[in-house]
Amino acid sequence: MEGNIILRNLTRWQSNVILLLTAIIWGTSYIFIKEALQGNLPAGHLNALRGLVFSGLMFCFFSKSICKINRTDFKIGLFSGLINFLGYQLQTSGLKYTTPSNSAFLTATYIVMIPFVVWFLLKRKPLPKSFLAIVLCFLGTNCFD
């Protein structure tokens, strides 16, 4: 809870700086991953290393909560972790065959796909602007070259 209090007290300028830093880190990570793959580091090893670092950090910051999870929380976490692993593995493996900018763009397409996943799972039809967004997004992928 303490972390939430800190985030609530940020000014708009501070929030924008944090978002900018996040975007820079996220965007440049594709370049570093591409370099690692070109250096013959297998995608699985790279993702295992990333996962270990992230797991260690999560345990450092949330060890009390982690040690108190129940069976249901564990199952949900395991399922979520497997989906996350598959996404990272596919993304990292695909980066061997494209540029970091294309990979980042394709990864970001999930934003316009969410309304359609909600439609599929919860039967809530997306707004008309969502249809336009997905058409424009796929035009941006150069799928018609």
N, C-alpha and C positions, 0 to 999 in steps of 0.2 A: 504494500500500500504506500510505503514511503516514496517509491519512485513515481507513483501517480501524482502525488502532491507536488513534486518538483516539476513535472510536466505541466501541471495546471497553472503554475506561476510564470511560465515563459511569456515573454512579450511576443508580439507578432514578428518583429525583426529576428529575434532569437529562433523562433519556430522556423522561419524561412531559411535561416542559416543552417539549421539542423537538417532540413529537407534538402537543401543544396548539397551539403556534405554527404548525405545518404545517397543522393543521385550520383555524385562523383564516385563514391566508393563502389556502388552497384555497377555503374557504367565501366569503370576501369577494370573491374574484376574480370570482365570478358577478355580483355587484352591479356591479362596475366594467365588466365586459364588457357587461352589459345597458345601462348608461349610455352606453357608447361606441356601441353599436348604435343607441340612441335618438337619439344625436347624428349619425346618418347615416354613421358610419364603416363601410364594407363589411366583412363577416366575413372575406373574403380578405385585406384589408389588415391587419386586426387580427391575424390568425393569422400573416401574413408578418412583422409586427413582433415578435410573440412568438417566432417561430422564429429570427429573426435574433439577438435578444437571447440566447436559449438557446444557439444555435450558437456565438456569440461567447464566452459563459461556458464552454461545454464545451471550446472550443479553448484558452482561457486555462489551464484546469486540467488538461487531458489532451492537450496538443499533442504530446508525445513519443509517446504511444500512438497517436494519430490518424495521425501521419505514418508509422507503421510498419504500417498495416493492409495486408492482402493482398486479392486479388481476391474471395475467398470472403467475407471479413469485410465488404467493401464491398457485395456483393450482399445479404447478410443485413441490413446496416444500411439499405440503400436500401429494401428490402422493408418492414422495420419502420417506417422513416420514412414511407413512403407510407400504411401502415395508421394510424399515429399522426396524420398529416395529415388523412386522411379522417375519423377520429374527431373531431378538433378542429373541422374544418370543419362537419361535421354538427351537432355540439353547439353551436357558436357560431351557426350559422344558425337552429337550433331555438330558441335563447334569445330570438329576436325575437318568438316566439309564445307564450311562457310566462313564468312568474315565475322568478327566480333560485333560489328554494327547490325548485320542481318540477324544474328542470333539474339541480340538484345531486343530488336524490334519484334521478332517472332515471339519471344518470351513475353513481351508486354501486351501481345494480342489477347492474353487471357482476360484483360480488363473488359474488352467488348464482348467476350464470350460468356461472361458470368450471367447476364440476363437470360441467355439461351439455356444454360445449365439449370438455372432456377425454373425456367419454363418446363424443361424436361423432368426435373425432380418434383417440383411443387405445383405444376400445372398453372403457373401465373404467366400469362402472355406478356412478352416485353413491349415496351413503348415503341411507337413507330420510329423514333430517333435511334433506337438500338439496331433496327434493321439497316438503316442508313450507315450507322457507325461500322457495322461488320462488313458491309459492302466496301466502304472506303478503306477499311483496314486491310482487307484482302487485296484490294487494288494496290495498296502500298507494299504488299509483299512481292510485287512483280511476278505474280503467278501467271500472267499472260505473256511472258517473254518467250 
